[in-house]
């Protein structure tokens, strides 16, 4: 056959495929409405401040100005195994996009076969003297299913959306790991503050015990006073030792987060010294773009929408184009000569006429999966607003509580000074001093707890705000 005529027929098939390729089954994707509020309820006095610049850059932990914390946070991206696993999952999803895009192209197979055959002389229709012969075959087979109904396009769209959701999942994992490290770090520093407080308290109680023993030897105090002072001292020492268990557990958790074995990791003692910085929450509408979990949920809505199109494409005929060509000869020397060439072109269209309701069921399942993904997206959004409001409220309330607690600490210390003076003057028993000591220590430890809770709430607020992440960081793929 004339090769020009053959080329013309192939062009006709290509034109038909391109003409029909504009049809895409399934609904066009529209992002679901989330209806964010105009402002946060618990904004309080939180206004934009300088730390917001660092928050926008992504390295949100730097707003605390703690070089030790900065060093630990940097190790997560290098050594944390959970983060590496999330990165591998994203790489897998990205590879899935490449796999789905292969449907846009034809598939071709080529091979080489060599055979030597001697047919039976007794085979029908009549005996013949058939010689033994060789057969050298060099075939190329090409098949192509044009994306007439958009099945491949919807499949690629779904794979791309899933890969983008996986990228947002990766950002969520990283944010959670970094926040967990910061939480453990500030709780550990809170324990260091408690240990520092108890150490100074033990030193004060030792002096009080020496004073009581001196007064006892001088006949100015009873053995009961000495016993009370001794009990107070030993009880406080036991409390200080008990904190070591909590500190060790936090230190071990930090070691794992930074990718180290616990025996390779140590955190030098460093008590808390300053309250958390101001953290600007921004507008609620910004949260939809700043939370990676919201972005992941939204991407999965688009994936589910594309799956509807894939299910609908099954209702249309399947169109296949195929071709074959190559060379065949009984002699290897003449295999690639013109007379040894062969080719064929074919096209087919097939429609499934009965399948027992399978396609309808798949379409209904795809629609239900889409509805579920929309509900999940909206619930994720509501939960995000809740987390922001919770931590805004916590920071605002704890700030007021801290002021009240500072006043309580000052009053308790003044009461202890008065009770100590009264005891030294012989006006009262040592029980009054013990009571004042217990109250002062309790108030001081409560102040440390409040400061620790404020630091924890600030980390949780940053996490709830997305840690400086933005949906624009999702790869386009």
Secondary structure as UniProt FT lines:
FT   HELIX           3..20
FT   TURN            21..22
FT   TURN            41..42
FT   TURN            44..45
FT   HELIX           51..57
FT   HELIX           60..64
FT   HELIX           67..79
FT   HELIX           81..101
FT   HELIX           102..104
FT   STRAND          107..110
FT   STRAND          113..117
FT   TURN            121..122
FT   STRAND          133..144
FT   HELIX           151..217
FT   TURN            218..219
FT   HELIX           223..257
FT   TURN            258..259
FT   HELIX           262..264
FT   HELIX           284..290
FT   HELIX           292..313
FT   TURN            314..315
FT   STRAND          318..329
FT   HELIX           332..334
FT   TURN            335..336
FT   HELIX           338..340
FT   STRAND          341..350
FT   TURN            356..357
FT   HELIX           358..424
FT   TURN            425..426
FT   HELIX           430..464
FT   TURN            465..468
FT   HELIX           471..473
//
